[in-house]
C-alpha cells in the first residue's frame, strides 16, 4: 500500500509504502515507470513503513519511519536521526521544509523542528491541542499550520522564537477534530 508520494525533481517521484520501504520511479517520457531506487529495512532504511517523504532544497531525501526515527538520504548515503540524537519519539508521522530551510516533523510526542544541528520540541505543554501531529504547512504570510489526530488544527507564529499557538476545534467550526491532511 502506497501511503506517501514526493516529487524529487521533474523526472522522479518517491513512494513510501505501508510495509515495503520506499522507492523512486522515473516519470520522464523516456524512462516512464522504471524504478530507479529501492530501499527497505535490509538495505539502508531501518523501517519498512514510511509515513512521509520530503525532498529538501539541497536535494536530500528525508524519510519519516513508523518506529525507527528519521532517515536522510544524500546521494546514496543514509544518516539516521533517533532518540539518541534528540528525537522525542521514534515515530515520525509527517515532514515539512519551511521557508527558512528548517525540517519540521510531527511525531507521536508532538512537533519537532530540526535546525541543521539541533532539535526543538513543542508539545501540549507549549499549547498544542494534542501531541499526534499528522500534517504541517506554512502559508504565504509565514504562519505554520499543524493538523493533529483527534485534537483539531493549530496556527503557530513566533515572537522572538517563542511559539504563539492558536488552536481550532469543532467548538470553533471545524467539521471534525480528527485531521489527517492540510
N, C-alpha and C positions, 0 to 999 in steps of 0.2 A: 504494500500500500504506500503510495507516494503521499507524504504529508507536508513537504515544503519544496518550493521551486525558487531558484535565484538566477538572475541573468548575470553571468560573469562578464561577458562582453558581447558584441554583436553576433558572434559566431557560436557561443557556448552557453548552455543552461546547466545548472547544477540541480540535482534532485536528491532530497533527503527522504529516506523511507522509514517505515514503522519497524522493520526488523531485518533490513538488508544493507544497512550502511548508506553510502552516498555515491553518486556517480555523475559525471558530466557527459553531456551529449552535444555533438556538433549540430547546429541548426542552420548552417550556411547552405546555399544551393548546391555546392559541390560535394559536401560530406554529410548531408542531412541524415540524421538518425544514427550516426556512428557514435558509439560510446568511446569517449576519449580518456576517461579516468574512472577508476572504481576503487573505493576504499571501504573497508569494514573493520570489524574488531580484530581481524587477523593480519592486516597489512597497513596499519597507520592510524586508523580511528580506534579509539578504545571502547566504543559502544556501537551497536548496530542500529539503535533507534536515534534518528536525527530529527529533532523537532523543528529546527530552523537553520538557514544558511544565509550568510551575509558576505558580500564582496566589499571590501573597504576601498578607499580612494587610492591606496597604494597597490591594489591588485591582489591583496591577500584574501584568502577564503577562510571564514570563521564558521565553525560547526557547533551548534547547540545540541549537546547529547542528553539523553534521558537520565543517566545516573553517574556519568564519569566526567562532568565538568565541561570545559570549553576547549576546543581544539582549533588551532590556527595553522593553515597551510600556506607556506611561502615557497613558491616553486614546487619542489617535490619533497619538502621537509616539513614535518609537523612539530608544533610546540603545544604542550599541554598546559592548561591552567586548571588547578584543582583547589581543594580546600587547603592544601599545603602552601599554595601561592596566595591565599587570602580570599578565595571564594567563600561565600557564606553557606552555599548549598551546592551539591554536585549536579542537581537537576536544573538544566538551563532550558527554558521554555521558548524564548524569543530573543532576537538580536536586532540591533539598530545602530547605524553610524550616524552621529549628529553632524551639524554644520561645522563644528569645531574639531571634527575627526576623532571624537571620543566614541568608544564602543559601549553601548548600553545593553544590558540583558536582564530579562525577567527570570527569576528563579523561584524555587519553592519556598524561599525565605525572603522575598521582597525584590527590590530593584538594585542593580549594581551598575556602576559606571566605571569603565576601565579607561584610565587617563594616560596610557602608554607605559607607565611604570608602577602604578598602584591602583587599588580598587577603592571606591567609595560606595558605601551601602546605605540604602534607605528602606525603612520598614514601616509597619503600623505605628511604631513608636515615634516616627518622624511625621506622621499624619496621613500615610497611605491608608485607604479603607480596608485593604487586605494585602496579604503577602504573596499571593499567587498571581504574578503578572504575566498576562498572555500576549500582549502586543504593545508596541511603542512606536509613536510617530512624533515628528516635530513639525509644527506649522510654519508658515512663511514669516510670522512675527517672532519666531524663536521659542514659542511656548512648547512644552513637552506634554504629550497626552499618553496616558497609560491605561490600558484595559486590564481588568482583573477578573478572575474567576469568582463569581458569586458576590463581588463587592462593588461593582459599578465602574465608573470612569473617573480618572484624576487628571486635572490640569496642573502642571507644575511650572512655576517660574522661579528664578533665583534672584535673591537680593544679597549681594556680596557672598556668594557661594552657599548661602542658607536657602533651603527649599521653601517656597511658599506654595502650599498644596491646597487646591480647591477640589472637593470630591462631589460627584454627581451620582445619584442613585434613582431608584424608582420614585422615591419621595420628591425628586426634582424633575420628574417627567420622563426618565428613561423607561423604555418598554420592559426591560429586564436588567437585573444586576449581573447576570452571567454573560460577560463579554469575552469573545474569543479573538476578534479581529477588529482593527480600526481602518 
